[in-house]
Amino acid sequence: MDKFGLSQSTRRTEDPRFLTGQGAYVDDTAPAGALHAYVLRSPVAHADITSLDVSEAETMDGVRAVLTAESVEAAGVVNNLPTAVAKNRDGSRAADPQRPLLARDRVRFVGEGIAMVVAETLQQARDAAEAIEIDFEELDVKMDVADGGPTIHPEAPDNVVYDYAKGDEAACDAALAKAARVVDLTVDDNRIICASMEPRGSWAEVEDDRLHVCVNGQGVWGMKDQLAKSFGIDKSSVRVTNPDVGGGFGMKGMNYPETVLVAHAARELGQPVRWMGDRSEAMLSDNAGRDLICRARLGFDADNRLIAYRMDNVANMGAYNSGYAQHIQSELFSKVMPGCYDVQACFMTSRGIFTNTTQVDAYRGAGRPEAIYVLERAMDFAARELGVDRFELRRKCFIQPDQFPYESAMGETYDVGDFPRVLNRAMREADVAGFDARREESATHGKLRGLGLCYYIESILGDPSESAEIEFTDDGRVTLYVGTQSNGQGHETVYRQFLSTDLGISPDLIDIVQGDSDRIATGGGTGGSRSVTTQGTANRATTARVIEKFTPFVAGLMDVEAVDFEDGGFRAAGSNTVMTVLEAAAAAREAGETELLKTRETATLPGRSFPNGAHLCEVEIDGDTGHLEVVKYTVVDDFGNLMNPMLAEGQVHGGVVQGIGQAVSEHVVYDETGQLLTASFMDYGMPRAVQVPMIAFHSEPVPSTANVLGMKGCGEAGTVGAMAAVGNAALDALWDLGLRRVDMPFTPSRVWSMLQQAKGSIAAE
């Protein structure tokens, strides 16, 4: 039993079904006989729809319905997906134009839905979509992130979505003015496609006059609310479920038009309807990530201490607001904008700009990787400009262990940390002392070797409250109902570990239920590295309540005044009499004490935890071809107490690979007309195994005081640290050639161009 308990590197209990093809994903679970939906998408980036004729498509074999903006609105469906709106720096609300389920009179990006065809087979739906006649009057296209240009939404003059600011501008600028040295750096943070293994999909049916929608998302309650609002019906008549989900990364954390349209079609036709996006659709219409330009200005005193930090970014929002998009590069960015440094004169601005591209929203880390990327690139650059050691500069500027709890300039309370200790461990594990010898060895092979450091901090996000319910079933098993939603992280395993440890129940007798709005009253879903921390806290509160409820009942059964619960069982003092929780539950059922068989508790975190750590990356660059290879990667993280070290390491590995992917090969490219040029894996540079070395993971925990478990979230940390580590390694390799600005992605062609620039054979970009 102990080998399965908390803090053990237990293998994932869900893996056998995944590895043997027994997973039940959204496309596996659609009802038999469900109709197929297909979306006709815009082939142009910006145009008025002058005519739309679906009459021929409606008469084709197998076609049951063709949905358009006109027909959807005529049926009383709200043709709009509402989004969260930020506050501008003057206190006004940011731009909030409607985002239609289907384009009404104008299309604003290539891939925007114009019509949905529902037919008996997918091929019939595709054929009918080709028969739809549509004419456009094309408009000028807005592709840059400067103010102005062709107007995309009248609600956003000059295409400015929001104008956000946080911090004390006057104090920050005054500190910069008196600084002994100011370092100024601008970096690009390139757009990426989320590319989850499983594209988006959903199906819907009407059962007993209630709407049931199954969607491969990151939670069910937001979609439930949206469906009720879209159709003007009571939420009690809507059920939303999540099946197994093949990756989300934030992209599946918000609502999309197709899910509402599928539900509408099922209600109208009285028959189940299914839709599954293909890879091309995903690349065209899924929320993209990142895509911003950041300028950092760091002010240092004469002793090279950081005394001021100003950051200004401009973020590409795409053609529409998405669910949380306005808050990503503004509010969420601000939470860790000062990083792990003791600097109180801070100020940031963020301007969101509409363009004729796919909308941009959360991608693994959601604002925190972007904030750490610019800061850590700037710190490395500053060390070189100041002529000081980059490790020592960070040590000098760190928040010191005796300063915690620490109130950052952005109003976040960092509970605990020991940044110098973590950095020292990382330097030992990465053998920084031996780097010069490795660099010389690389040079003998015509390679430029660089060492990059990123010291990151991030904040877990999302609802700090979560609930758990434990039910003892009549077959002698236990069911745990949770409000989070696994997208492949291993939640089923770690939640079983909680119950096994706290209640002494064999893991093979524990069932986990997630993602069902009928069976679970409320929940916060998955996102922001919140799941195990918030759900684990709720699990712990619920198991404690189970023990509390059963204690007097068991004492009565044993005919003693009191019993203690230890080592997985109730024990009478001074006696060898022991009763397990499952035995107590069976006795309660027999005695008719059914209120003991189900326990639900809600717990709220008193504060957020702040995972942090050091990433050290080494790269080699081929001086002839520009090919950059990540050859060594070391991570030392402070995640507090680990519930399952192996799962935490797996999360770090996955996050680092996504960060390396963005840094080395991933890059969304549009042409000047708004056509996506990287619309398949033939053109889009997904990272491959050959690009990734073995990743050394080490833990140097400082337990959090912000939750009873001492945990810090780990789901996004790998990505938060990876981009700057690779970027700084590339800069280190190229610095002696005279290059000062090197931006992601470090593809062979881009790096080759940098090398030629250094040689003076081509002009600087």
Order of alpha helices (4+ residues) and beta strands (2+ residues): alpha-alpha-beta-beta-alpha-beta-alpha-beta-beta-alpha-beta-beta-alpha-beta-beta-beta-beta-alpha-beta-alpha-beta-alpha-beta-beta-beta-beta-alpha-alpha-beta-beta-alpha-alpha-beta-beta-beta-alpha-beta-alpha-beta-beta-beta-alpha-beta-beta-beta-alpha-beta-alpha-alpha
